[in-house]
Amino acid sequence: MSAGGATGLEALPPLSHVIAAHGLAPRKSLGQNFLLDLNLTAKIARQAGDLAACDVLEVGPGPGGLTRGLLTEGARHVLAIEKDPRCLPALAQIAGAAPGRLTVLEGDALAIDPLAHLTPPIRVVANLPYNVGTELLVRWLTPEAWPPVWETLTLMFQREVAERIVARPGSRAYGRLAILAQWRCDARIVMHLPPGAFTPPPKVSSAVVHLAALPAPRYPADAHILERLVARAFNQRRKMLRAALRGAAPDIEDRLVAAGIAPTDRAETVDLERFCALARLMPGAG
């Protein structure tokens, strides 16, 4: 990054001043918890790796703490999608300090297709609003075609959600989210953040998860069959699988055994490889 670009970003006022100047009190209805420590936002940006040759999608930038981090760490271009119109003047100020490197779209990330504004390679880095974080992650993990348009996801969640993404079989956190993530990605927690890092402090701790897309799923399976199967299995996670999956196939016990799963097993004890094996044996599998 040029020295001029760095100077422009460094000349921006502290985020606490920006919030005061623009009346940006965080709104619970939008799931807003702002991260004001620019050392922390730069550290999060670094977890995404070298961004110099990448376009970055950021969802929910708020007053732009992480946005500044991404630009300071050298992102080629950042596309920020922000639902709260109050934040737009603050983000415009950042765009002015990094000419040509920040595009801001006002709107709901669940309703906007960002691809028209991004050039591969693409990485997603975001402090996701709590109320849409899981839904966005599932969308990114379940595109029609794989590999996806993005290379990596570096996302902040409530710690409980982060632990569900990286959970292993046999743990209470293990479930549908772990299987969706680990089937197609390498997933790991790379940072922990206490409530006091945010304004206002949430009631729970947070964590940053880094997901790197695999070139192909870890084990062969039809995505739609696997998703339906796993959702059904974990919807009644306390039941034995022969009961939880009753109705999925008339001879479900035989199919479970063929996949190496005891009919009396519960979903939380079955690893990804065996779920994929079962998906290959289900009706409709090619």
URHUQUI-V806091 format. One record per residue. RES is the residue in one letter. OMEGA is omega as a letter, one per 30 degrees, with the letter a starting at -180 (* if undefined). BURIAL is I if it has 16 or more other C-alpha atoms within 10 Angstrom, else O. D_CENTER is the distance of its C-alpha to the mean C-alpha in Angstrom with 1 decimal. Layout:
RES/OMEGA/BURIAL/D_CENTER
RES/OMEGA/BURIAL/D_CENTER
This chain:
M/a/O/26.9
S/l/O/30.2
A/l/O/31.9
G/l/O/32.3
G/a/I/28.6
A/a/I/28.1
T/a/O/31.1
G/a/I/29.7
L/a/I/26.4
E/a/O/28.4
A/a/O/30.8
L/a/O/28.3
P/l/O/29.1
P/a/O/27.2
L/l/I/24.3
S/l/O/26.4
H/l/O/29.1
V/a/I/26.8
I/l/I/25.7
A/a/O/29.3
A/a/O/30.6
H/l/O/28.4
G/a/O/28.4
L/l/I/24.6
A/a/O/24.8
P/a/I/21.2
R/l/O/21.2
K/a/O/20.1
S/l/O/20.0
L/a/O/17.2
G/a/I/15.2
Q/l/I/16.1
N/a/I/16.4
F/l/I/17.3
L/a/I/17.2
L/a/I/20.6
D/a/O/21.2
L/l/I/21.0
N/l/O/21.5
L/a/I/18.3
T/l/I/16.3
A/l/I/18.0
K/l/O/17.1
I/l/I/13.4
A/a/I/14.0
R/l/I/16.0
Q/l/I/13.4
A/l/I/12.2
G/a/O/15.8
D/a/O/18.5
L/a/I/17.4
A/a/O/21.0
A/a/O/20.9
C/l/I/17.5
D/a/I/16.3
V/l/I/13.2
L/l/I/11.2
E/l/I/10.5
V/l/I/9.9
G/a/I/12.2
P/a/I/14.2
G/a/I/16.9
P/l/I/19.9
G/l/I/18.2
G/l/I/18.0
L/l/I/14.9
T/l/I/16.3
R/l/I/19.5
G/a/I/17.9
L/a/I/16.4
L/l/I/19.8
T/l/I/21.8
E/l/I/20.1
G/l/I/21.2
A/l/I/18.5
R/a/I/20.6
H/l/I/19.3
V/l/I/16.5
L/a/I/15.8
A/l/I/14.8
I/a/I/14.5
E/a/I/16.1
K/a/I/17.5
D/a/I/20.0
P/l/O/23.0
R/a/I/24.3
C/a/I/21.8
L/l/I/23.0
P/l/O/26.1
A/l/I/24.3
L/l/I/21.9
A/l/I/25.0
Q/l/I/26.6
I/l/I/23.9
A/l/I/24.3
G/a/O/28.0
A/l/I/27.6
A/a/I/25.7
P/l/O/27.6
G/a/O/26.0
R/l/I/22.6
L/l/I/20.7
T/a/I/20.4
V/l/I/19.5
L/l/I/19.0
E/l/O/19.9
G/a/O/18.4
D/a/O/15.8
A/l/I/12.5
L/a/O/12.9
A/a/O/16.3
I/l/O/16.1
D/a/O/16.1
P/a/O/15.3
L/l/O/16.8
A/a/O/20.3
H/a/O/19.4
L/l/I/17.7
T/l/O/19.5
P/f/O/18.2
P/a/O/17.1
I/l/I/13.8
R/l/I/10.9
V/l/I/7.9
V/a/I/8.0
A/l/I/7.6
N/a/I/8.9
L/l/I/7.5
P/a/I/10.6
Y/a/I/11.0
N/l/O/12.5
V/a/O/10.0
G/a/I/6.6
T/a/I/7.1
E/l/O/8.8
L/l/O/6.6
L/a/I/4.2
V/l/O/7.9
R/a/O/9.2
W/a/O/7.5
L/a/I/8.6
T/l/I/11.9
P/l/O/13.6
E/a/O/17.4
A/l/O/17.9
W/g/O/16.6
P/a/I/16.0
P/l/I/13.5
V/a/I/14.1
W/l/I/11.4
E/a/I/12.3
T/l/I/9.4
L/l/I/5.8
T/a/I/6.5
L/l/I/4.6
M/l/I/7.2
F/l/I/7.8
Q/a/I/11.2
R/a/I/12.6
E/l/O/13.5
V/l/I/10.0
A/a/I/9.1
E/l/I/12.5
R/a/I/12.0
I/a/I/9.4
V/a/I/12.0
A/l/I/15.1
R/l/I/18.3
P/l/I/20.9
G/l/O/23.3
S/a/O/21.1
R/a/O/20.6
A/a/I/16.8
Y/a/I/16.9
G/a/I/16.2
R/a/I/14.6
L/l/I/10.9
A/a/I/12.3
I/l/I/14.3
L/a/I/11.8
A/a/I/9.6
Q/l/I/12.8
W/a/I/14.9
R/a/I/13.4
C/l/I/11.6
D/a/O/12.7
A/l/I/10.4
R/l/I/11.7
I/a/I/11.6
V/l/I/13.0
M/l/O/13.9
H/l/I/15.1
L/l/I/16.1
P/l/O/18.9
P/a/I/19.3
G/l/O/22.0
A/a/I/19.7
F/l/I/18.8
T/f/O/21.1
P/l/I/21.7
P/l/O/20.9
P/a/I/18.7
K/a/O/20.4
V/l/O/17.8
S/a/I/16.5
S/l/I/13.0
A/l/I/11.2
V/l/I/9.0
V/l/I/7.4
H/l/I/8.2
L/l/I/7.9
A/a/I/10.9
A/l/I/11.9
L/l/I/15.3
P/l/O/18.1
A/l/O/18.9
P/a/O/17.7
R/l/O/19.0
Y/a/O/21.7
P/l/O/23.2
A/l/I/22.6
D/a/O/22.3
A/a/I/18.7
H/l/O/20.1
I/l/I/22.5
L/a/I/20.1
E/a/I/17.7
R/a/O/20.8
L/a/I/22.4
V/l/I/19.6
A/a/I/19.1
R/a/I/22.9
A/a/I/23.2
F/l/I/20.9
N/l/O/22.1
Q/a/O/25.2
R/l/I/24.1
R/a/O/27.4
K/l/I/29.5
M/a/I/30.7
L/l/I/29.1
R/l/I/32.4
A/a/I/32.2
A/a/I/28.6
L/l/I/28.8
R/a/O/32.3
G/l/O/32.6
A/l/O/30.0
A/a/O/33.0
P/a/O/36.7
D/a/O/36.9
I/l/I/33.6
E/l/I/35.2
D/a/O/36.5
R/l/I/33.2
L/a/I/31.5
V/a/O/34.4
A/l/O/34.1
A/a/I/30.5
G/a/O/31.5
I/l/I/30.4
A/l/I/33.0
P/l/I/33.3
T/l/O/33.4
D/l/O/30.1
R/a/I/27.2
A/a/I/23.7
E/l/I/22.3
T/a/I/24.8
V/a/I/24.0
D/a/I/22.0
L/a/I/19.8
E/a/I/22.9
R/l/I/25.1
F/l/I/22.8
C/l/I/22.6
A/l/I/26.4
L/l/I/26.9
A/l/I/24.9
R/a/I/27.3
L/a/I/30.2
M/l/I/29.3
P/l/O/31.1
G/l/O/29.9
A/a/O/28.6
G/*/O/30.1
